[in-house]
Amino acid sequence: MSRVVVDVMLKPEILDPQGDAVHAALGRLGFDGIASVRQGKRFELALTGEATPERIEEVERAAGTLLANPVIEDFTVRVEDPVRPDGRPSER
Amino acid sequence: MSRVVVDVMLKPEILDPQGDAVHAALGRLGFDGIASVRQGKRFELALTGEATPERIEEVERAAGTLLANPVIEDFTVRVEDPVRPDGRPSER
């Protein structure tokens, strides 16, 4: 079992009202010194078996098809720590 | 300017119907070999100035207060690449 993480963020040129709302709320709570906040999505996929280059390529296709909207979003795919039998990530 | 990433995921013992829906949709699209999908949130915070340990600690407080619900969610805070003047992350 291997774990692949897909991070999906709005492209830098796309406005992010959700991130702006979080930024404003942080300011109201007294958290200063934050110039901007962008909010995106994170997917953790547990693959059966090894994360071979072919399977990573398939995950990249899946990300561009379903997980992200490539018109307005960028995504990155990376292999993370192996998944332990209890489903939690292994210790680092 | 420094960039801090906060990843927020549901705790492993909390059901994730959104992740399950993505998992089912991937299967219908022909992407097999995926054992499970969990969906969470990713926040990118651009801090003014350096990401000192004190400021990271403040971001951790902010994450536990506003970005995540610690009752049902885990979060991690980490410093990423410095932010370039145009707001994009620097090349890796």
N, CA and C atoms of all chains as a GROMACS GRO file, in nm:
protein
  552
    1MET      N    1   0.087  -0.120   0.000
    1MET     CA    2   0.000   0.000   0.000
    1MET      C    3   0.090   0.124   0.000
    2SER      N    4   0.061   0.220  -0.084
    2SER     CA    5   0.141   0.343  -0.086
    2SER      C    6   0.046   0.462  -0.086
    3ARG      N    7   0.096   0.571  -0.038
    3ARG     CA    8   0.011   0.688  -0.021
    3ARG      C    9   0.056   0.798  -0.116
    4VAL      N   10  -0.037   0.851  -0.194
    4VAL     CA   11  -0.008   0.958  -0.288
    4VAL      C   12  -0.091   1.079  -0.247
    5VAL      N   13  -0.029   1.195  -0.245
    5VAL     CA   14  -0.098   1.318  -0.207
    5VAL      C   15  -0.114   1.407  -0.329
    6VAL      N   16  -0.234   1.454  -0.353
    6VAL     CA   17  -0.262   1.549  -0.461
    6VAL      C   18  -0.304   1.681  -0.396
    7ASP      N   19  -0.225   1.785  -0.419
    7ASP     CA   20  -0.258   1.919  -0.369
    7ASP      C   21  -0.318   1.998  -0.484
    8VAL      N   22  -0.432   2.060  -0.460
    8VAL     CA   23  -0.500   2.139  -0.563
    8VAL      C   24  -0.516   2.281  -0.511
    9MET      N   25  -0.460   2.378  -0.584
    9MET     CA   26  -0.472   2.519  -0.544
    9MET      C   27  -0.521   2.600  -0.664
   10LEU      N   28  -0.599   2.704  -0.636
   10LEU     CA   29  -0.637   2.797  -0.742
   10LEU      C   30  -0.510   2.855  -0.804
   11LYS      N   31  -0.511   2.877  -0.936
   11LYS     CA   32  -0.396   2.941  -0.999
   11LYS      C   33  -0.374   3.079  -0.936
   12PRO      N   34  -0.248   3.125  -0.933
   12PRO     CA   35  -0.219   3.252  -0.864
   12PRO      C   36  -0.301   3.370  -0.918
   13GLU      N   37  -0.338   3.366  -1.047
   13GLU     CA   38  -0.408   3.481  -1.104
   13GLU      C   39  -0.559   3.476  -1.079
   14ILE      N   40  -0.608   3.367  -1.017
   14ILE     CA   41  -0.752   3.353  -0.989
   14ILE      C   42  -0.780   3.405  -0.848
   15LEU      N   43  -0.882   3.492  -0.835
   15LEU     CA   44  -0.919   3.545  -0.704
   15LEU      C   45  -0.963   3.432  -0.612
   16ASP      N   46  -0.934   3.446  -0.483
   16ASP     CA   47  -0.968   3.342  -0.386
   16ASP      C   48  -1.045   3.406  -0.270
   17PRO      N   49  -1.176   3.426  -0.287
   17PRO     CA   50  -1.255   3.492  -0.181
   17PRO      C   51  -1.255   3.413  -0.050
   18GLN      N   52  -1.247   3.280  -0.060
   18GLN     CA   53  -1.246   3.198   0.061
   18GLN      C   54  -1.118   3.223   0.141
   19GLY      N   55  -1.005   3.226   0.070
   19GLY     CA   56  -0.879   3.257   0.136
   19GLY      C   57  -0.880   3.398   0.195
   20ASP      N   58  -0.940   3.492   0.122
   20ASP     CA   59  -0.947   3.630   0.172
   20ASP      C   60  -1.031   3.636   0.300
   21ALA      N   61  -1.139   3.557   0.304
   21ALA     CA   62  -1.225   3.556   0.424
   21ALA      C   63  -1.147   3.500   0.544
   22VAL      N   64  -1.069   3.395   0.520
   22VAL     CA   65  -0.987   3.338   0.628
   22VAL      C   66  -0.884   3.440   0.674
   23HIS      N   67  -0.823   3.510   0.578
   23HIS     CA   68  -0.724   3.614   0.609
   23HIS      C   69  -0.786   3.722   0.698
   24ALA      N   70  -0.906   3.767   0.661
   24ALA     CA   71  -0.973   3.871   0.739
   24ALA      C   72  -1.007   3.820   0.879
   25ALA      N   73  -1.052   3.695   0.888
   25ALA     CA   74  -1.088   3.638   1.018
   25ALA      C   75  -0.965   3.625   1.107
   26LEU      N   76  -0.851   3.586   1.049
   26LEU     CA   77  -0.727   3.576   1.126
   26LEU      C   78  -0.689   3.712   1.182
   27GLY      N   79  -0.707   3.816   1.100
   27GLY     CA   80  -0.678   3.951   1.148
   27GLY      C   81  -0.766   3.990   1.264
   28ARG      N   82  -0.896   3.958   1.256
   28ARG     CA   83  -0.989   3.990   1.364
   28ARG      C   84  -0.954   3.916   1.492
   29LEU      N   85  -0.896   3.796   1.479
   29LEU     CA   86  -0.857   3.716   1.596
   29LEU      C   87  -0.722   3.760   1.652
   30GLY      N   88  -0.659   3.860   1.587
   30GLY     CA   89  -0.533   3.912   1.640
   30GLY      C   90  -0.409   3.848   1.581
   31PHE      N   91  -0.425   3.763   1.480
   31PHE     CA   92  -0.308   3.704   1.415
   31PHE      C   93  -0.261   3.798   1.306
   32ASP      N   94  -0.155   3.874   1.336
   32ASP     CA   95  -0.107   3.974   1.241
   32ASP      C   96   0.012   3.921   1.164
   33GLY      N   97   0.061   4.002   1.073
   33GLY     CA   98   0.182   3.966   1.001
   33GLY      C   99   0.159   3.863   0.892
   34ILE      N  100   0.033   3.843   0.855
   34ILE     CA  101   0.003   3.750   0.746
   34ILE      C  102  -0.036   3.834   0.624
   35ALA      N  103   0.041   3.820   0.517
   35ALA     CA  104   0.020   3.903   0.399
   35ALA      C  105  -0.097   3.852   0.316
   36SER      N  106  -0.113   3.721   0.306
   36SER     CA  107  -0.223   3.667   0.226
   36SER      C  108  -0.246   3.521   0.263
   37VAL      N  109  -0.367   3.474   0.235
   37VAL     CA  110  -0.403   3.334   0.257
   37VAL      C  111  -0.469   3.283   0.129
   38ARG      N  112  -0.426   3.165   0.085
   38ARG     CA  113  -0.492   3.096  -0.027
   38ARG      C  114  -0.541   2.963   0.027
   39GLN      N  115  -0.663   2.926  -0.010
   39GLN     CA  116  -0.718   2.799   0.037
   39GLN      C  117  -0.736   2.702  -0.079
   40GLY      N  118  -0.692   2.580  -0.061
   40GLY     CA  119  -0.709   2.478  -0.164
   40GLY      C  120  -0.749   2.346  -0.103
   41LYS      N  121  -0.736   2.241  -0.183
   41LYS     CA  122  -0.778   2.108  -0.141
   41LYS      C  123  -0.658   2.014  -0.137
   42ARG      N  124  -0.668   1.916  -0.052
   42ARG     CA  125  -0.564   1.814  -0.040
   42ARG      C  126  -0.632   1.678  -0.043
   43PHE      N  127  -0.589   1.592  -0.133
   43PHE     CA  128  -0.643   1.457  -0.140
   43PHE      C  129  -0.534   1.359  -0.103
   44GLU      N  130  -0.567   1.262  -0.019
   44GLU     CA  131  -0.475   1.153   0.012
   44GLU      C  132  -0.532   1.027  -0.049
   45LEU      N  133  -0.459   0.969  -0.145
   45LEU     CA  134  -0.502   0.846  -0.209
   45LEU      C  135  -0.416   0.732  -0.159
   46ALA      N  136  -0.481   0.627  -0.110
   46ALA     CA  137  -0.407   0.504  -0.074
   46ALA      C  138  -0.415   0.412  -0.195
   47LEU      N  139  -0.299   0.382  -0.254
   47LEU     CA  140  -0.295   0.293  -0.370
   47LEU      C  141  -0.270   0.151  -0.322
   48THR      N  142  -0.335   0.055  -0.386
   48THR     CA  143  -0.301  -0.084  -0.357
   48THR      C  144  -0.169  -0.112  -0.428
   49GLY      N  145  -0.074  -0.167  -0.358
   49GLY     CA  146   0.056  -0.198  -0.418
   49GLY      C  147   0.148  -0.079  -0.426
   50GLU      N  148   0.250  -0.093  -0.508
   50GLU     CA  149   0.357   0.006  -0.518
   50GLU      C  150   0.315   0.127  -0.601
   51ALA      N  151   0.372   0.243  -0.569
   51ALA     CA  152   0.348   0.364  -0.649
   51ALA      C  153   0.451   0.370  -0.760
   52THR      N  154   0.430   0.290  -0.865
   52THR     CA  155   0.522   0.289  -0.979
   52THR      C  156   0.503   0.416  -1.061
   53PRO      N  157   0.600   0.452  -1.145
   53PRO     CA  158   0.584   0.571  -1.230
   53PRO      C  159   0.456   0.566  -1.315
   54GLU      N  160   0.418   0.447  -1.362
   54GLU     CA  161   0.296   0.434  -1.444
   54GLU      C  162   0.173   0.470  -1.361
   55ARG      N  163   0.173   0.425  -1.236
   55ARG     CA  164   0.056   0.450  -1.151
   55ARG      C  165   0.049   0.596  -1.112
   56ILE      N  166   0.166   0.658  -1.092
   56ILE     CA  167   0.167   0.801  -1.060
   56ILE      C  168   0.114   0.880  -1.179
   57GLU      N  169   0.152   0.835  -1.300
   57GLU     CA  170   0.102   0.901  -1.420
   57GLU      C  171  -0.051   0.890  -1.428
   58GLU      N  172  -0.102   0.773  -1.386
   58GLU     CA  173  -0.247   0.754  -1.388
   58GLU      C  174  -0.314   0.847  -1.285
   59VAL      N  175  -0.250   0.862  -1.169
   59VAL     CA  176  -0.305   0.953  -1.068
   59VAL      C  177  -0.303   1.096  -1.123
   60GLU      N  178  -0.197   1.130  -1.198
   60GLU     CA  179  -0.191   1.265  -1.256
   60GLU      C  180  -0.306   1.286  -1.356
   61ARG      N  181  -0.335   1.183  -1.434
   61ARG     CA  182  -0.450   1.192  -1.526
   61ARG      C  183  -0.580   1.208  -1.447
   62ALA      N  184  -0.594   1.130  -1.339
   62ALA     CA  185  -0.713   1.139  -1.256
   62ALA      C  186  -0.726   1.279  -1.195
   63ALA      N  187  -0.612   1.334  -1.152
   63ALA     CA  188  -0.615   1.467  -1.090
   63ALA      C  189  -0.660   1.573  -1.190
   64GLY      N  190  -0.610   1.562  -1.315
   64GLY     CA  191  -0.647   1.660  -1.417
   64GLY      C  192  -0.790   1.642  -1.467
   65THR      N  193  -0.847   1.525  -1.443
   65THR     CA  194  -0.982   1.494  -1.491
   65THR      C  195  -1.087   1.524  -1.386
   66LEU      N  196  -1.060   1.481  -1.262
   66LEU     CA  197  -1.166   1.484  -1.161
   66LEU      C  198  -1.131   1.571  -1.040
   67LEU      N  199  -1.007   1.562  -0.992
   67LEU     CA  200  -0.974   1.627  -0.865
   67LEU      C  201  -0.955   1.778  -0.881
   68ALA      N  202  -0.902   1.819  -0.996
   68ALA     CA  203  -0.878   1.962  -1.019
   68ALA      C  204  -0.945   2.006  -1.148
   69ASN      N  205  -0.975   2.133  -1.155
   69ASN     CA  206  -1.022   2.194  -1.278
   69ASN      C  207  -0.904   2.270  -1.339
   70PRO      N  208  -0.838   2.212  -1.440
   70PRO     CA  209  -0.712   2.270  -1.488
   70PRO      C  210  -0.727   2.411  -1.548
   71VAL      N  211  -0.851   2.453  -1.573
   71VAL     CA  212  -0.872   2.589  -1.625
   71VAL      C  213  -0.837   2.692  -1.518
   72ILE      N  214  -0.873   2.663  -1.394
   72ILE     CA  215  -0.851   2.762  -1.287
   72ILE      C  216  -0.762   2.710  -1.174
   73GLU      N  217  -0.727   2.582  -1.178
   73GLU     CA  218  -0.650   2.526  -1.066
   73GLU      C  219  -0.521   2.459  -1.113
   74ASP      N  220  -0.419   2.467  -1.029
   74ASP     CA  221  -0.295   2.390  -1.046
   74ASP      C  222  -0.298   2.273  -0.950
   75PHE      N  223  -0.231   2.164  -0.986
   75PHE     CA  224  -0.221   2.055  -0.889
   75PHE      C  225  -0.081   1.995  -0.891
   76THR      N  226  -0.043   1.935  -0.779
   76THR     CA  227   0.084   1.862  -0.771
   76THR      C  228   0.052   1.723  -0.717
   77VAL      N  229   0.126   1.624  -0.765
   77VAL     CA  230   0.110   1.486  -0.722
   77VAL      C  231   0.243   1.443  -0.662
   78ARG      N  232   0.241   1.382  -0.543
   78ARG     CA  233   0.367   1.332  -0.486
   78ARG      C  234   0.340   1.209  -0.399
   79VAL      N  235   0.439   1.124  -0.395
   79VAL     CA  236   0.428   1.003  -0.313
   79VAL      C  237   0.470   1.039  -0.171
   80GLU      N  238   0.389   0.996  -0.074
   80GLU     CA  239   0.422   1.023   0.066
   80GLU      C  240   0.464   0.895   0.134
   81ASP      N  241   0.476   0.903   0.263
   81ASP     CA  242   0.514   0.786   0.344
   81ASP      C  243   0.423   0.668   0.313
   82PRO      N  244   0.476   0.547   0.324
   82PRO     CA  245   0.389   0.431   0.310
   82PRO      C  246   0.280   0.431   0.417
   83VAL      N  247   0.170   0.367   0.385
   83VAL     CA  248   0.056   0.360   0.478
   83VAL      C  249   0.076   0.240   0.569
   84ARG      N  250   0.061   0.261   0.698
   84ARG     CA  251   0.070   0.148   0.792
   84ARG      C  252  -0.062   0.070   0.787
   85PRO      N  253  -0.060  -0.053   0.838
   85PRO     CA  254  -0.181  -0.135   0.832
   85PRO      C  255  -0.304  -0.068   0.895
   86ASP      N  256  -0.282   0.018   0.997
   86ASP     CA  257  -0.398   0.081   1.061
   86ASP      C  258  -0.445   0.204   0.985
   87GLY      N  259  -0.386   0.232   0.870
   87GLY     CA  260  -0.435   0.341   0.786
   87GLY      C  261  -0.372   0.474   0.817
   88ARG      N  262  -0.297   0.481   0.928
   88ARG     CA  263  -0.230   0.608   0.960
   88ARG      C  264  -0.097   0.616   0.885
   89PRO      N  265  -0.051   0.735   0.856
   89PRO     CA  266   0.081   0.745   0.793
   89PRO      C  267   0.187   0.694   0.889
   90SER      N  268   0.296   0.643   0.835
   90SER     CA  269   0.404   0.593   0.919
   90SER      C  270   0.473   0.710   0.988
   91GLU      N  271   0.542   0.681   1.098
   91GLU     CA  272   0.618   0.785   1.168
   91GLU      C  273   0.728   0.836   1.076
   92ARG      N  274   0.762   0.966   1.096
   92ARG     CA  275   0.871   1.020   1.012
   92ARG      C  276   1.002   1.014   1.086
   93MET      N  277   0.946   3.776   0.298
   93MET     CA  278   0.818   3.703   0.285
   93MET      C  279   0.846   3.554   0.288
   94SER      N  280   0.773   3.482   0.367
   94SER     CA  281   0.792   3.336   0.373
   94SER      C  282   0.655   3.270   0.363
   95ARG      N  283   0.658   3.145   0.318
   95ARG     CA  284   0.533   3.077   0.291
   95ARG      C  285   0.518   2.960   0.388
   96VAL      N  286   0.404   2.956   0.454
   96VAL     CA  287   0.376   2.848   0.548
   96VAL      C  288   0.253   2.774   0.498
   97VAL      N  289   0.260   2.641   0.499
   97VAL     CA  290   0.149   2.559   0.452
   97VAL      C  291   0.086   2.488   0.571
   98VAL      N  292  -0.045   2.498   0.581
   98VAL     CA  293  -0.120   2.425   0.684
   98VAL      C  294  -0.209   2.323   0.614
   99ASP      N  295  -0.184   2.196   0.641
   99ASP     CA  296  -0.268   2.088   0.587
   99ASP      C  297  -0.366   2.044   0.694
  100VAL      N  298  -0.492   2.036   0.658
  100VAL     CA  299  -0.596   1.996   0.753
  100VAL      C  300  -0.667   1.874   0.697
  101MET      N  301  -0.665   1.765   0.772
  101MET     CA  302  -0.732   1.641   0.729
  101MET      C  303  -0.822   1.592   0.842
  102LEU      N  304  -0.933   1.529   0.806
  102LEU     CA  305  -1.016   1.464   0.906
  102LEU      C  306  -0.933   1.358   0.978
  103LYS      N  307  -0.955   1.340   1.108
  103LYS     CA  308  -0.885   1.234   1.180
  103LYS      C  309  -0.918   1.100   1.117
  104PRO      N  310  -0.825   1.004   1.125
  104PRO     CA  311  -0.847   0.876   1.055
  104PRO      C  312  -0.976   0.806   1.098
  105GLU      N  313  -1.020   0.826   1.223
  105GLU     CA  314  -1.137   0.755   1.271
  105GLU      C  315  -1.269   0.824   1.233
  106ILE      N  316  -1.259   0.942   1.169
  106ILE     CA  317  -1.380   1.015   1.129
  106ILE      C  318  -1.415   0.977   0.984
  107LEU      N  319  -1.542   0.943   0.961
  107LEU     CA  320  -1.587   0.908   0.826
  107LEU      C  321  -1.571   1.027   0.733
  108ASP      N  322  -1.538   1.000   0.607
  108ASP     CA  323  -1.515   1.106   0.508
  108ASP      C  324  -1.600   1.079   0.384
  109PRO      N  325  -1.728   1.116   0.389
  109PRO     CA  326  -1.817   1.087   0.276
  109PRO      C  327  -1.772   1.156   0.147
  110GLN      N  328  -1.710   1.274   0.159
  110GLN     CA  329  -1.663   1.346   0.041
  110GLN      C  330  -1.551   1.266  -0.027
  111GLY      N  331  -1.457   1.217   0.054
  111GLY     CA  332  -1.350   1.133  -0.001
  111GLY      C  333  -1.406   1.006  -0.063
  112ASP      N  334  -1.506   0.947   0.002
  112ASP     CA  335  -1.567   0.826  -0.051
  112ASP      C  336  -1.634   0.854  -0.186
  113ALA      N  337  -1.699   0.970  -0.199
  113ALA     CA  338  -1.764   1.006  -0.326
  113ALA      C  339  -1.660   1.021  -0.436
  114VAL      N  340  -1.546   1.083  -0.404
  114VAL     CA  341  -1.438   1.097  -0.502
  114VAL      C  342  -1.385   0.958  -0.541
  115HIS      N  343  -1.369   0.873  -0.441
  115HIS     CA  344  -1.322   0.737  -0.466
  115HIS      C  345  -1.415   0.663  -0.562
  116ALA      N  346  -1.546   0.673  -0.538
  116ALA     CA  347  -1.643   0.605  -0.624
  116ALA      C  348  -1.639   0.664  -0.765
  117ALA      N  349  -1.626   0.796  -0.775
  117ALA     CA  350  -1.621   0.860  -0.907
  117ALA      C  351  -1.496   0.818  -0.984
  118LEU      N  352  -1.383   0.806  -0.915
  118LEU     CA  353  -1.260   0.760  -0.981
  118LEU      C  354  -1.280   0.619  -1.037
  119GLY      N  355  -1.347   0.533  -0.959
  119GLY     CA  356  -1.374   0.398  -1.007
  119GLY      C  357  -1.460   0.399  -1.132
  120ARG      N  358  -1.563   0.484  -1.134
  120ARG     CA  359  -1.651   0.492  -1.251
  120ARG      C  360  -1.576   0.543  -1.373
  121LEU      N  361  -1.474   0.626  -1.352
  121LEU     CA  362  -1.394   0.678  -1.463
  121LEU      C  363  -1.286   0.580  -1.507
  122GLY      N  364  -1.278   0.466  -1.439
  122GLY     CA  365  -1.182   0.364  -1.482
  122GLY      C  366  -1.049   0.370  -1.410
  123PHE      N  367  -1.037   0.455  -1.308
  123PHE     CA  368  -0.911   0.459  -1.232
  123PHE      C  369  -0.920   0.356  -1.121
  124ASP      N  370  -0.855   0.242  -1.142
  124ASP     CA  371  -0.863   0.132  -1.046
  124ASP      C  372  -0.739   0.131  -0.956
  125GLY      N  373  -0.737   0.039  -0.864
  125GLY     CA  374  -0.619   0.021  -0.780
  125GLY      C  375  -0.607   0.126  -0.672
  126ILE      N  376  -0.716   0.199  -0.644
  126ILE     CA  377  -0.713   0.297  -0.536
  126ILE      C  378  -0.794   0.241  -0.421
  127ALA      N  379  -0.729   0.224  -0.306
  127ALA     CA  380  -0.795   0.159  -0.192
  127ALA      C  381  -0.887   0.257  -0.119
  128SER      N  382  -0.845   0.382  -0.108
  128SER     CA  383  -0.928   0.480  -0.039
  128SER      C  384  -0.883   0.621  -0.074
  129VAL      N  385  -0.975   0.716  -0.056
  129VAL     CA  386  -0.945   0.857  -0.079
  129VAL      C  387  -0.993   0.934   0.043
  130ARG      N  388  -0.910   1.025   0.093
  130ARG     CA  389  -0.950   1.117   0.200
  130ARG      C  390  -0.931   1.258   0.146
  131GLN      N  391  -1.028   1.343   0.172
  131GLN     CA  392  -1.018   1.481   0.123
  131GLN      C  393  -1.005   1.577   0.239
  132GLY      N  394  -0.912   1.671   0.226
  132GLY     CA  395  -0.893   1.771   0.330
  132GLY      C  396  -0.867   1.908   0.269
  133LYS      N  397  -0.817   1.998   0.352
  133LYS     CA  398  -0.793   2.135   0.308
  133LYS      C  399  -0.645   2.168   0.318
  134ARG      N  400  -0.604   2.260   0.232
  134ARG     CA  401  -0.466   2.308   0.234
  134ARG      C  402  -0.470   2.460   0.233
  135PHE      N  403  -0.402   2.520   0.329
  135PHE     CA  404  -0.393   2.666   0.335
  135PHE      C  405  -0.250   2.708   0.310
  136GLU      N  406  -0.231   2.806   0.224
  136GLU     CA  407  -0.098   2.865   0.204
  136GLU      C  408  -0.101   3.005   0.262
  137LEU      N  409  -0.020   3.027   0.365
  137LEU     CA  410  -0.013   3.158   0.428
  137LEU      C  411   0.118   3.224   0.388
  138ALA      N  412   0.110   3.345   0.336
  138ALA     CA  413   0.230   3.423   0.309
  138ALA      C  414   0.252   3.513   0.430
  139LEU      N  415   0.363   3.490   0.501
  139LEU     CA  416   0.394   3.572   0.618
  139LEU      C  417   0.482   3.689   0.576
  140THR      N  418   0.459   3.806   0.635
  140THR     CA  419   0.552   3.916   0.613
  140THR      C  420   0.676   3.886   0.696
  141GLY      N  421   0.791   3.893   0.634
  141GLY     CA  422   0.916   3.868   0.707
  141GLY      C  423   0.947   3.721   0.721
  142GLU      N  424   1.039   3.693   0.813
  142GLU     CA  425   1.091   3.556   0.831
  142GLU      C  426   0.993   3.468   0.907
  143ALA      N  427   0.997   3.337   0.878
  143ALA     CA  428   0.918   3.240   0.953
  143ALA      C  429   0.998   3.192   1.072
  144THR      N  430   1.003   3.276   1.176
  144THR     CA  431   1.076   3.240   1.298
  144THR      C  432   0.996   3.134   1.376
  145PRO      N  433   1.062   3.062   1.468
  145PRO     CA  434   0.988   2.963   1.548
  145PRO      C  435   0.867   3.024   1.620
  146GLU      N  436   0.881   3.149   1.667
  146GLU     CA  437   0.769   3.213   1.737
  146GLU      C  438   0.650   3.232   1.644
  147ARG      N  439   0.682   3.271   1.519
  147ARG     CA  440   0.573   3.296   1.425
  147ARG      C  441   0.508   3.165   1.383
  148ILE      N  442   0.587   3.060   1.370
  148ILE     CA  443   0.530   2.929   1.336
  148ILE      C  444   0.436   2.883   1.447
  149GLU      N  445   0.480   2.911   1.572
  149GLU     CA  446   0.395   2.875   1.686
  149GLU      C  447   0.263   2.952   1.680
  150GLU      N  448   0.269   3.077   1.636
  150GLU     CA  449   0.148   3.157   1.624
  150GLU      C  450   0.058   3.099   1.516
  151VAL      N  451   0.119   3.057   1.405
  151VAL     CA  452   0.040   2.995   1.298
  151VAL      C  453  -0.025   2.866   1.349
  152GLU      N  454   0.048   2.792   1.433
  152GLU     CA  455  -0.010   2.669   1.489
  152GLU      C  456  -0.130   2.701   1.577
  153ARG      N  457  -0.120   2.810   1.654
  153ARG     CA  458  -0.236   2.852   1.735
  153ARG      C  459  -0.352   2.889   1.645
  154ALA      N  460  -0.321   2.963   1.537
  154ALA     CA  461  -0.425   3.004   1.443
  154ALA      C  462  -0.490   2.882   1.378
  155ALA      N  463  -0.407   2.782   1.344
  155ALA     CA  464  -0.461   2.662   1.280
  155ALA      C  465  -0.556   2.589   1.373
  156GLY      N  466  -0.518   2.580   1.502
  156GLY     CA  467  -0.602   2.510   1.598
  156GLY      C  468  -0.726   2.588   1.635
  157THR      N  469  -0.726   2.718   1.609
  157THR     CA  470  -0.839   2.803   1.646
  157THR      C  471  -0.937   2.819   1.531
  158LEU      N  472  -0.882   2.845   1.411
  158LEU     CA  473  -0.969   2.884   1.300
  158LEU      C  474  -0.963   2.789   1.181
  159LEU      N  475  -0.843   2.743   1.145
  159LEU     CA  476  -0.830   2.668   1.020
  159LEU      C  477  -0.879   2.524   1.035
  160ALA      N  478  -0.859   2.466   1.152
  160ALA     CA  479  -0.900   2.327   1.174
  160ALA      C  480  -0.992   2.320   1.295
  161ASN      N  481  -1.073   2.217   1.299
  161ASN     CA  482  -1.154   2.185   1.416
  161ASN      C  483  -1.086   2.068   1.486
  162PRO      N  484  -1.011   2.095   1.593
  162PRO     CA  485  -0.926   1.990   1.652
  162PRO      C  486  -1.007   1.870   1.706
  163VAL      N  487  -1.139   1.885   1.719
  163VAL     CA  488  -1.220   1.773   1.766
  163VAL      C  489  -1.224   1.662   1.661
  164ILE      N  490  -1.231   1.701   1.535
  164ILE     CA  491  -1.244   1.600   1.429
  164ILE      C  492  -1.132   1.606   1.326
  165GLU      N  493  -1.044   1.707   1.335
  165GLU     CA  494  -0.941   1.724   1.232
  165GLU      C  495  -0.801   1.729   1.292
  166ASP      N  496  -0.705   1.676   1.216
  166ASP     CA  497  -0.562   1.693   1.247
  166ASP      C  498  -0.506   1.798   1.153
  167PHE      N  499  -0.402   1.868   1.197
  167PHE     CA  500  -0.338   1.961   1.105
  167PHE      C  501  -0.187   1.955   1.122
  168THR      N  502  -0.117   1.990   1.015
  168THR     CA  503   0.028   2.002   1.020
  168THR      C  504   0.064   2.140   0.965
  169VAL      N  505   0.168   2.198   1.022
  169VAL     CA  506   0.218   2.330   0.980
  169VAL      C  507   0.361   2.312   0.934
  170ARG      N  508   0.395   2.363   0.816
  170ARG     CA  509   0.534   2.353   0.773
  170ARG      C  510   0.571   2.474   0.686
  171VAL      N  511   0.698   2.508   0.691
  171VAL     CA  512   0.747   2.620   0.612
  171VAL      C  513   0.782   2.568   0.474
  172GLU      N  514   0.736   2.639   0.371
  172GLU     CA  515   0.768   2.598   0.233
  172GLU      C  516   0.866   2.697   0.173
  173ASP      N  517   0.884   2.685   0.043
  173ASP     CA  518   0.977   2.772  -0.030
  173ASP      C  519   0.943   2.918  -0.002
  174PRO      N  520   1.044   3.002  -0.004
  174PRO     CA  521   1.015   3.145   0.008
  174PRO      C  522   0.927   3.193  -0.108
  175VAL      N  523   0.853   3.298  -0.082
  175VAL     CA  524   0.763   3.353  -0.184
  175VAL      C  525   0.839   3.456  -0.266
  176ARG      N  526   0.827   3.450  -0.396
  176ARG     CA  527   0.891   3.550  -0.481
  176ARG      C  528   0.809   3.677  -0.479
  177PRO      N  529   0.868   3.789  -0.520
  177PRO     CA  530   0.796   3.917  -0.514
  177PRO      C  531   0.663   3.914  -0.589
  178ASP      N  532   0.651   3.829  -0.694
  178ASP     CA  533   0.524   3.828  -0.768
  178ASP      C  534   0.419   3.738  -0.702
  179GLY      N  535   0.452   3.685  -0.584
  179GLY     CA  536   0.353   3.606  -0.511
  179GLY      C  537   0.355   3.459  -0.544
  180ARG      N  538   0.427   3.420  -0.651
  180ARG     CA  539   0.435   3.278  -0.684
  180ARG      C  540   0.544   3.212  -0.601
  181PRO      N  541   0.532   3.083  -0.575
  181PRO     CA  542   0.641   3.017  -0.504
  181PRO      C  543   0.766   3.017  -0.591
  182SER      N  544   0.881   3.016  -0.526
  182SER     CA  545   1.006   3.013  -0.602
  182SER      C  546   1.023   2.879  -0.671
  183GLU      N  547   1.103   2.877  -0.776
  183GLU     CA  548   1.130   2.751  -0.848
  183GLU      C  549   1.197   2.652  -0.755
  184ARG      N  550   1.171   2.522  -0.779
  184ARG     CA  551   1.237   2.420  -0.696
  184ARG      C  552   1.360   2.368  -0.764
   0.00000   0.00000   0.00000
